[in-house]
């Protein structure tokens, strides 16, 4: 089990500049789990919110994170400041209508 010191503190920055979080996650947390957390905490008053996990893209250190990766695998040296909060940018990309 990861200790509190091993936890990563992350906040999710939305397109309008508002934030969700910060929340702490263990390094073994998958990107898919992070997306589920964003969906669950998405502010209800915001328009054009994501409907499914596929609508959400997370960007950290300039890279789009893949669902099958863990936080530990995606962690950049810049994000490993002890006691620091990592900001991930959230992009909502709804599916194209046919």
N, CA and C atoms as a LAMMPS dump frame, in Angstrom:
ITEM: TIMESTEP
0
ITEM: NUMBER OF ATOMS
294
ITEM: BOX BOUNDS ff ff ff
-5.0000000000000000e+02 5.0000000000000000e+02
-5.0000000000000000e+02 5.0000000000000000e+02
-5.0000000000000000e+02 5.0000000000000000e+02
ITEM: ATOMS id mol type element x y z
1 1 1 N 0.839 -1.18 0
2 1 2 C 0 0 0
3 1 3 C 0.879 1.237 0
4 2 1 N 0.536 2.228 -0.804
5 2 2 C 1.336 3.44 -0.928
6 2 3 C 1.147 4.317 0.303
7 3 1 N 2.246 4.894 0.774
8 3 2 C 2.143 5.812 1.903
9 3 3 C 1.65 7.164 1.398
10 4 1 N 1.314 8.031 2.339
11 4 2 C 0.82 9.358 1.969
12 4 3 C 1.883 10.107 1.167
13 5 1 N 3.161 9.877 1.48
14 5 2 C 4.241 10.567 0.767
15 5 3 C 4.337 10.107 -0.689
16 6 1 N 3.893 8.879 -0.972
17 6 2 C 3.944 8.358 -2.337
18 6 3 C 2.795 8.872 -3.191
19 7 1 N 1.791 9.464 -2.562
20 7 2 C 0.616 9.951 -3.276
21 7 3 C 0.982 11.166 -4.129
22 8 1 N 0.31 11.303 -5.264
23 8 2 C 0.499 12.461 -6.136
24 8 3 C -0.724 13.356 -6.014
25 9 1 N -0.504 14.633 -5.767
26 9 2 C -1.609 15.576 -5.642
27 9 3 C -1.818 16.223 -7.006
28 10 1 N -3.044 16.094 -7.522
29 10 2 C -3.347 16.549 -8.879
30 10 3 C -4.587 17.421 -8.866
31 11 1 N -4.518 18.525 -9.629
32 11 2 C -5.733 19.296 -9.888
33 11 3 C -5.931 19.306 -11.396
34 12 1 N -7.177 19.386 -11.784
35 12 2 C -7.546 19.326 -13.189
36 12 3 C -8.023 20.71 -13.617
37 13 1 N -7.326 21.326 -14.561
38 13 2 C -7.656 22.669 -15.042
39 13 3 C -8.578 22.555 -16.239
40 14 1 N -9.747 23.16 -16.134
41 14 2 C -10.73 23.137 -17.213
42 14 3 C -10.455 24.267 -18.188
43 15 1 N -11.077 24.222 -19.353
44 15 2 C -10.821 25.161 -20.438
45 15 3 C -11.113 26.612 -20.036
46 16 1 N -12.052 26.82 -19.087
47 16 2 C -12.39 28.183 -18.663
48 16 3 C -11.482 28.698 -17.548
49 17 1 N -10.481 27.901 -17.166
50 17 2 C -9.534 28.309 -16.137
51 17 3 C -9.903 27.876 -14.734
52 18 1 N -11.097 27.297 -14.547
53 18 2 C -11.476 26.793 -13.224
54 18 3 C -10.831 25.425 -13
55 19 1 N -10.821 24.991 -11.757
56 19 2 C -10.156 23.739 -11.404
57 19 3 C -11.105 22.76 -10.745
58 20 1 N -10.79 21.482 -10.918
59 20 2 C -11.385 20.4 -10.138
60 20 3 C -10.248 19.876 -9.272
61 21 1 N -10.454 19.831 -7.981
62 21 2 C -9.416 19.326 -7.095
63 21 3 C -8.689 20.452 -6.391
64 22 1 N -7.582 20.168 -5.81
65 22 2 C -6.715 18.995 -5.954
66 22 3 C -7.206 17.785 -5.167
67 23 1 N -6.825 16.618 -5.693
68 23 2 C -7.09 15.327 -5.066
69 23 3 C -5.802 14.533 -5.097
70 24 1 N -5.68 13.586 -4.196
71 24 2 C -4.476 12.756 -4.186
72 24 3 C -4.778 11.383 -4.782
73 25 1 N -3.796 10.876 -5.515
74 25 2 C -3.905 9.578 -6.172
75 25 3 C -2.59 8.83 -5.995
76 26 1 N -2.641 7.495 -5.854
77 26 2 C -1.4 6.723 -5.83
78 26 3 C -0.806 6.63 -7.238
79 27 1 N 0.51 6.456 -7.357
80 27 2 C 1.15 6.364 -8.673
81 27 3 C 0.619 5.23 -9.547
82 28 1 N 0.012 4.209 -8.949
83 28 2 C -0.515 3.069 -9.721
84 28 3 C -1.876 3.372 -10.353
85 29 1 N -2.432 4.562 -10.112
86 29 2 C -3.732 4.932 -10.671
87 29 3 C -3.624 5.073 -12.183
88 30 1 N -4.574 4.475 -12.908
89 30 2 C -4.551 4.573 -14.369
90 30 3 C -5.122 5.919 -14.819
91 31 1 N -4.743 6.322 -16.008
92 31 2 C -5.275 7.553 -16.605
93 31 3 C -6.788 7.41 -16.79
94 32 1 N -7.256 6.219 -17.127
95 32 2 C -8.694 5.983 -17.271
96 32 3 C -9.419 6.282 -15.957
97 33 1 N -8.83 5.902 -14.829
98 33 2 C -9.427 6.181 -13.524
99 33 3 C -9.463 7.686 -13.259
100 34 1 N -8.416 8.401 -13.67
101 34 2 C -8.406 9.864 -13.523
102 34 3 C -9.547 10.485 -14.316
103 35 1 N -9.762 9.99 -15.53
104 35 2 C -10.845 10.515 -16.373
105 35 3 C -12.206 10.258 -15.73
106 36 1 N -12.375 9.078 -15.131
107 36 2 C -13.62 8.771 -14.431
108 36 3 C -13.833 9.737 -13.272
109 37 1 N -12.754 10.077 -12.577
110 37 2 C -12.833 11.025 -11.469
111 37 3 C -13.252 12.406 -11.968
112 38 1 N -12.694 12.835 -13.104
113 38 2 C -13.063 14.126 -13.695
114 38 3 C -14.543 14.119 -14.079
115 39 1 N -15.008 13.036 -14.701
116 39 2 C -16.423 12.929 -15.076
117 39 3 C -17.329 13.036 -13.852
118 40 1 N -16.959 12.347 -12.772
119 40 2 C -17.785 12.333 -11.565
120 40 3 C -17.828 13.707 -10.895
121 41 1 N -16.76 14.483 -11.007
122 41 2 C -16.679 15.769 -10.324
123 41 3 C -16.97 16.956 -11.235
124 42 1 N -17.307 16.697 -12.493
125 42 2 C -17.532 17.785 -13.446
126 42 3 C -18.645 18.71 -12.936
127 43 1 N -18.423 20.018 -12.899
128 43 2 C -19.459 20.946 -12.416
129 43 3 C -20.713 20.87 -13.287
130 44 1 N -21.843 20.634 -12.65
131 44 2 C -23.109 20.443 -13.373
132 44 3 C -23.562 21.699 -14.108
133 45 1 N -23.15 22.874 -13.617
134 45 2 C -23.6 24.12 -14.245
135 45 3 C -22.842 24.457 -15.533
136 46 1 N -21.762 23.761 -15.809
137 46 2 C -20.983 24.035 -17.024
138 46 3 C -21.635 23.388 -18.238
139 47 1 N -21.689 24.163 -19.323
140 47 2 C -22.254 23.649 -20.572
141 47 3 C -21.213 22.813 -21.309
142 48 1 N -21.689 21.979 -22.2
143 48 2 C -20.826 21.161 -23.06
144 48 3 C -19.845 20.298 -22.272
145 49 1 N -20.325 19.722 -21.18
146 49 2 C -19.486 18.827 -20.397
147 49 3 C -19.335 17.488 -21.085
148 50 1 N -18.35 16.707 -20.675
149 50 2 C -18.153 15.386 -21.273
150 50 3 C -19.245 14.425 -20.853
151 51 1 N -19.651 13.559 -21.76
152 51 2 C -20.667 12.547 -21.446
153 51 3 C -20.023 11.218 -21.087
154 52 1 N -18.916 10.913 -21.758
155 52 2 C -18.223 9.651 -21.49
156 52 3 C -16.73 9.919 -21.342
157 53 1 N -16.035 8.895 -20.895
158 53 2 C -14.593 8.994 -20.723
159 53 3 C -13.883 9.286 -22.054
160 54 1 N -14.463 8.813 -23.147
161 54 2 C -13.848 9.03 -24.462
162 54 3 C -13.869 10.502 -24.879
163 55 1 N -14.758 11.304 -24.251
164 55 2 C -14.839 12.729 -24.558
165 55 3 C -13.74 13.538 -23.879
166 56 1 N -13.026 12.924 -22.925
167 56 2 C -12.048 13.64 -22.108
168 56 3 C -10.625 13.315 -22.555
169 57 1 N -9.821 14.356 -22.704
170 57 2 C -8.383 14.208 -22.946
171 57 3 C -7.677 14.894 -21.787
172 58 1 N -6.686 14.223 -21.197
173 58 2 C -5.881 14.817 -20.134
174 58 3 C -4.498 15.111 -20.678
175 59 1 N -4.011 16.304 -20.398
176 59 2 C -2.695 16.727 -20.866
177 59 3 C -1.845 17.084 -19.658
178 60 1 N -0.654 16.509 -19.6
179 60 2 C 0.29 16.802 -18.533
180 60 3 C 1.668 16.972 -19.146
181 61 1 N 2.337 18.035 -18.781
182 61 2 C 3.679 18.334 -19.295
183 61 3 C 3.697 18.326 -20.826
184 62 1 N 2.608 18.807 -21.441
185 62 2 C 2.542 18.93 -22.894
186 62 3 C 2.22 17.646 -23.639
187 63 1 N 1.897 16.578 -22.919
188 63 2 C 1.612 15.297 -23.568
189 63 3 C 0.192 14.842 -23.25
190 64 1 N -0.496 14.319 -24.269
191 64 2 C -1.813 13.709 -24.057
192 64 3 C -1.582 12.344 -23.419
193 65 1 N -2.241 12.101 -22.3
194 65 2 C -2.036 10.861 -21.561
195 65 3 C -2.923 9.747 -22.097
196 66 1 N -2.355 8.552 -22.188
197 66 2 C -3.065 7.385 -22.703
198 66 3 C -3.781 6.659 -21.57
199 67 1 N -5.002 6.172 -21.843
200 67 2 C -5.842 5.525 -20.825
201 67 3 C -5.167 4.357 -20.12
202 68 1 N -4.357 3.593 -20.848
203 68 2 C -3.781 2.374 -20.276
204 68 3 C -2.515 2.626 -19.46
205 69 1 N -2.053 3.85 -19.382
206 69 2 C -0.85 4.186 -18.612
207 69 3 C -1.233 4.509 -17.171
208 70 1 N -0.268 4.369 -16.26
209 70 2 C -0.477 4.769 -14.872
210 70 3 C 0.147 6.135 -14.638
211 71 1 N -0.225 6.752 -13.525
212 71 2 C 0.374 8.04 -13.186
213 71 3 C 1.887 7.931 -13.063
214 72 1 N 2.351 6.846 -12.468
215 72 2 C 3.785 6.64 -12.312
216 72 3 C 4.508 6.6 -13.649
217 73 1 N 3.881 6.007 -14.665
218 73 2 C 4.49 5.928 -16.001
219 73 3 C 4.466 7.271 -16.717
220 74 1 N 3.473 8.099 -16.399
221 74 2 C 3.313 9.389 -17.074
222 74 3 C 4.036 10.525 -16.366
223 75 1 N 4.504 10.269 -15.172
224 75 2 C 5.061 11.327 -14.345
225 75 3 C 6.327 11.906 -14.957
226 76 1 N 6.344 13.205 -15.079
227 76 2 C 7.503 13.918 -15.607
228 76 3 C 8.392 14.334 -14.443
229 77 1 N 9.694 14.475 -14.659
230 77 2 C 10.567 14.941 -13.574
231 77 3 C 10.112 16.292 -13.007
232 78 1 N 9.482 17.109 -13.837
233 78 2 C 8.999 18.411 -13.373
234 78 3 C 7.854 18.268 -12.385
235 79 1 N 7.143 17.141 -12.443
236 79 2 C 5.971 16.93 -11.591
237 79 3 C 6.325 16.242 -10.287
238 80 1 N 7.577 15.91 -10.074
239 80 2 C 7.94 15.116 -8.903
240 80 3 C 8.485 15.966 -7.761
241 81 1 N 8.03 17.188 -7.65
242 81 2 C 8.441 18.05 -6.551
243 81 3 C 7.68 17.606 -5.299
244 82 1 N 8.389 17.213 -4.246
245 82 2 C 7.7 16.755 -3.038
246 82 3 C 6.761 17.838 -2.497
247 83 1 N 5.535 17.435 -2.204
248 83 2 C 4.56 18.374 -1.668
249 83 3 C 3.939 19.289 -2.706
250 84 1 N 4.32 19.145 -3.974
251 84 2 C 3.787 19.993 -5.037
252 84 3 C 2.491 19.435 -5.608
253 85 1 N 1.742 20.316 -6.242
254 85 2 C 0.492 19.914 -6.892
255 85 3 C 0.727 19.919 -8.396
256 86 1 N 0.401 18.827 -9.059
257 86 2 C 0.514 18.722 -10.505
258 86 3 C -0.792 19.191 -11.129
259 87 1 N -0.698 20.06 -12.131
260 87 2 C -1.886 20.508 -12.848
261 87 3 C -1.969 19.763 -14.169
262 88 1 N -3.111 19.117 -14.397
263 88 2 C -3.382 18.467 -15.678
264 88 3 C -4.488 19.248 -16.362
265 89 1 N -4.313 19.49 -17.626
266 89 2 C -5.313 20.22 -18.393
267 89 3 C -6.334 19.243 -18.952
268 90 1 N -7.603 19.641 -18.89
269 90 2 C -8.705 18.789 -19.352
270 90 3 C -9.285 19.393 -20.615
271 91 1 N -9.297 18.6 -21.674
272 91 2 C -9.899 19.013 -22.945
273 91 3 C -11.109 18.118 -23.18
274 92 1 N -12.236 18.73 -23.499
275 92 2 C -13.44 17.963 -23.822
276 92 3 C -13.587 17.957 -25.326
277 93 1 N -13.592 16.776 -25.882
278 93 2 C -13.706 16.6 -27.316
279 93 3 C -14.87 15.655 -27.579
280 94 1 N -16.093 16.225 -27.681
281 94 2 C -17.238 15.353 -27.933
282 94 3 C -17.107 14.659 -29.286
283 95 1 N -17.693 13.474 -29.417
284 95 2 C -17.622 12.762 -30.687
285 95 3 C -18.285 13.566 -31.813
286 96 1 N -17.746 13.42 -32.995
287 96 2 C -18.319 14.109 -34.154
288 96 3 C -19.653 13.498 -34.51
289 97 1 N -20.604 14.359 -34.788
290 97 2 C -21.923 13.86 -35.192
291 97 3 C -21.904 13.538 -36.671
292 98 1 N -22.581 12.452 -37.03
293 98 2 C -22.575 12.022 -38.441
294 98 3 C -23.783 12.545 -39.155
